């Protein structure tokens, strides 16, 4: 079982120096708004994915007037303890360490200590913007598959090179060099097919738990579902051939616009409620429940892929949930190995399960 035992921030966001010991499997962090509850969970996620889960740039999490941030934690992957560290300085950039040994790349932290993070900010971002939905899916798969992350990084580099060729040709009012375009197309189709295939496989694994968890919140009332808005071929080779054909079809349009118009960077993940697009028809409470169910499905996905559950981080998750759904959430939390929950106030009674309470100073 994956666990986080302690974390030290020195400094990070609003904390100059702060140490937190986490001995329990159910932890409730209580504090007034603006006192750093969300920042603690963000720091834990930094150690998991190497960057801000909230989309902030590294410099933005440096305390005001400071030059660096430093996050350290003691984790356990179910077999042994691991000391993780992410350090950033304006002049030196960002470094990641595992047991005091520097990692070659910050992205190498992916897969060492896995987390799933929920934030109220995600409800609007993830459920209303395709780029954020792709980001959530890419981060999830990257935590369980190093080859996927490498393919994603290579795809982005090839796409950038291809876009550069399209832009420069457009400015020069010339047709792009066909030899170069063919080379980029071949690489883009190969990498794009790998990415799409992994995404489709992941969604097949996620769909069942997602529907199940949403049903636990809304039994016999609402039915939620997810769908990948992109090609749905069954084999990687079919996906490669289809993307190559689409690149050929869109060639003239891409030359006119100066950028790549098809590929996994244009695909989308769609959520539905009773067959209707959730981003258009669901209420705020329903949208939040959809995202909570998705995050719980993420935990199950990572558990199946890696034979160990990630740590579930729930930031202010009870806000805007009615009493019934809030109680259901607290019941479901007991099914996970380690959960960190933040709230501006203590939990009401009755509360299913027991939590270790940590109060942040005023």
N, C-alpha and C positions, 0 to 999 in steps of 0.2 A: 504494500500500500504506500502510495506517495504521500509524504507529509512535509509541512514546513514547521520547524520547531522554534525558530527565532529569526527576527529580522532587525537590522540596524540601519538607520538612515542618518548620514552624516556628511553633508546635509542633503535634503531633497524637498523641493517645493517649500511648504511653510515650516518644515522641521529643520532646526539647526543641528540637533543631535537627538535621536530618539531610538530607544531600544524596546522591542516588544518580544516577550517570551510567549510561545503558543503551545501550551501543553495538552490542550484538549482537542477533540475531534469536532466539536461544535463550539464556535467562538462567536460571541456577539460583541461588536465594537460600538460603543455608545458615545455620542458626542454631539454638541451643537453644530449646526450647519456652518461650514467655513472653518472648522477646527482641524480638518485633515483626515477624516475617516476615508474619504475616497482616495486620498493621496497614498495611504498605506496600501490599499488594494492595488493601486496603479503601480506602486513600487514592486510589489510581489510579482505582478504580471511582467514587469521589465525583466526580471530574472528568468522568466519563462520564454519570452519571445524576443528579448533584446532591444525593445523599443516601447514607446508609450502605447498602451492599448487604447488610449483616448485620442490618439492621432496627433499628440503634441510633438513638436520638435525637441530635440535634446536640450537646446538652450532654454527652452520655455519652462523646463522643470527645475532649472537652476534657481535657487533662492535669489530674491531681488538683491542686487549689489554683489552677488557672489560670482565665482569663476568656475565652479565645478559642482558635480553631485557624486555621491558615493552610496551604493546600495549593497549591503552584505546580508547573507542569510545562511542559516543552517537548515538543510533539507535532508530528506531520506527517501530513496527511491524504492524502498521495500527490502533492499538488500544491505545497503550501507549508507552512512552519512556522507553528505557532500556539502562543502562550503562554496557557495556561489557568490560572485561579486560582479557588479557592473559599475565602471568608473568612467566619468566623462569630465574633460577639461577643455575649455575653449581653445587653448593652443595645441593640445595633444590629441583631441578627438576622443572617441569612445573605445574602451577596452573591456573585454569580458574575461573572467578567470573562473576556473574550477579547481578547487583544492589548491589555490594559490598559483596554479599553472596558467599562463596566458593562453587563451584560445586563438587559433589562427584568424578567425573572423568572429565578429560579435554574433552573427547568425548561427554559429556553432552551438550556442546555448540551447537552441531549439531541440527538444527531445530529451534534455537532461532532467528538467523539472517542469512538468506539464501543469497548466492551469486552464480553467475556463472562467471567463470574467463576464459578469453582467453589470451594466450601468444604465440608469434611466436615460442617459444621453443617447444610448444605442437605439432606443425605441424609435425615435424619429430618423436617426441616421441610417440604421440598418434596414428599416422597413420602408423607407421612402426613397432611398438613393441606391441605384444599381451598383455603383462603384464600391460602396460600403458593404453591400451584400457579398460581392466577389471577394473583398478583403477578408471578411469574416470566414468565408469558406477556405480561402487560401491559407490563412493563419492556422486554421484547424488541421488541414491536411498536412501542412508543413511540420506540425508538431509530431506527427506520426510517420512521416516519410521524408527522409533527407533527399532521395532522388527527385521527389516532386519539387522541393524547394530549389534544387539545382536547375531543373528544367524550367521553372518559373523565372528564375534569374536570367537564364540564357535566352528565354523567349523575349524578355523585356529588352535585353541588349540587341537582339536581332531586329526586333520591332523598331527600336530607336534608330538603328542603322538604316533600315528600310525607309522609315519616315524621313530621315535626313536626305536620302537620295530623291524621294518624291518631292520634298520641299525645294531642294536646290534646282531640280529639273523644272519645277513649276516657275520659279523665279527667273530662270534662264529661258523660259518658254521653249523648252526642248523636251523631247521624249526621253524618259530615263534609259540609261544604258541597259539593254535587254539581257545581256549576259549577267550583269550584276543583279538585276531584278529576279532573274530565274534562280540565281544562287540563294538570294534572300528568301524567295518564295518556298524553295525546297526545304530550307531550314525551318522557316516559320510553320509550314504545314506539319513537319515532323514533330516539332516541339509542341505546337498547338494541339495536335492529336493526343499526345501524351497527357497534357494538362486536362483536356476535356474528358478523356477516358477516366482519369483519376477522380475528377469531380463527379462524374456520373456514377461511378462505383461508390463514392462516399455518400452521395445522396440516397442511393439504394439502401445503404446501411442506416442512414439517419432517419429515413422516412417513417419506419415502423415505430421507433421510440418517440419521435416527435408527435405523431398522431396519438399514441398511447398517453403521453404526458398531458397533452392538451385535453384529452378526454377525461383525465382525472380532475381537471379544473372545471370542466363543463360537461358532465355526463349527460348524454341523451339530449343535449340542447343545441350544441354547435359542433360542426365537424371541420377540422383544420386539415390542410394538406400542403405539400410543397411540390414544386416542379422546376426543372432546369429549362430555362428559355434559351435554347441553342440546339445544335444537332443532337440527335438521340441514337446514333448508330451504335450497334452492339460491339463492334471490334475497333481496336485502335487503327488498324489499316483502313477500314472504311471511313473513319474520321479524318485520316490523313488525306485520302483521295478526295473526300468531299470539300475539305478546306482548300486544297490545291485548286479544285474546280471553281470554288467561290472567288478565290483570288484572281483567277483568270477572268471570270465574269465581271468583277468589279474594277478591272484594271483601268479602264478609261476614266471612270468616276474618281478613282483614287488619284490618278494623275492630275485631274482637274482640281481636286480638293487639297492635295498635298499631304495626305496621311492615310494610314491603313484603316480600312473600314470594316474588316471582318476578322474573326479570330476569337479566342477565349477572352480577350480583353474587352469584347463587346457583348459577351453573353450576360445572362442575368439569372438570378434565383428568385422565384416568385412564390409568395405565400398566399394561400386562399382560405377563406372562411365560408363554409356552406357553398362552395363553388364560385364565390365572388372574390376578386382581387382584394386582399386585406388592406393594402395601402390606400384603397379608394373607399372601402365600405365599412371597415372595422372601427369601433370606438377606441379611445385611448386605452381603456382598460383591457379591451380585447387584444389590441396590439401588444401591450405589455405582457399579457398572458402567452401570446404566440412566441414572443422572444424568450420568455422564461422556459417554455416547453422546448424550444430550440436549444437553449443552453444545456438543459438537462440531457437532451439527446446527444449533444456534443460530448458530455461526460461518458455516456455509454459507448459512443463511437471510439473515443480514445482508449477506454478500458478494453474494448474488444481488440483493438489494433495492437495494444502494448501490454496486455495482461495486468494492468494496474490502473486504478482510477486516478485522474488528475484531481487537484485541489479545486473546489468550486468556490468562486469569489462572487458574492452577491452584494452589490452596493445599493443601499436604500431600496431594496427590492419590494418592500411592503407598501410603499407609498402608492396611492391610487388603486390599490387592490381592495375590493370589498371584504367584509369580515369572513365570508365563506371561503373565498379564494385565498385570503391570507392564511387562514387555518390550514387549508389544503397544502399550501406551500410549506408551512412549518412541518407538517406530517411527512411530506416528500423528502425534506432535508434529511430526515433520519435514515433514508435509504442510501445516503452517500457517505464515503469514507471520511473526508474532512471538508468542512464547510466554514467559511468566514463570512459573517453577515454583518452589515453596518446598519445603524438606525439612529435617528436623532433622539429617540426615546426608548425606554425599556419596553420589552414585550408585555402585552396584556395577558391576563389570565382568562381561561386556561391556555397553557402553551404546551403543545405536544413536544416531548423531548426536553433535554437539559442542555443549557448553554453555559460556557464559561464567559462571564461578562468582564469586558475591559472598558473602563471609562477613560476617555481622553480628558486631560485637564482643561478647564475653562481659560 
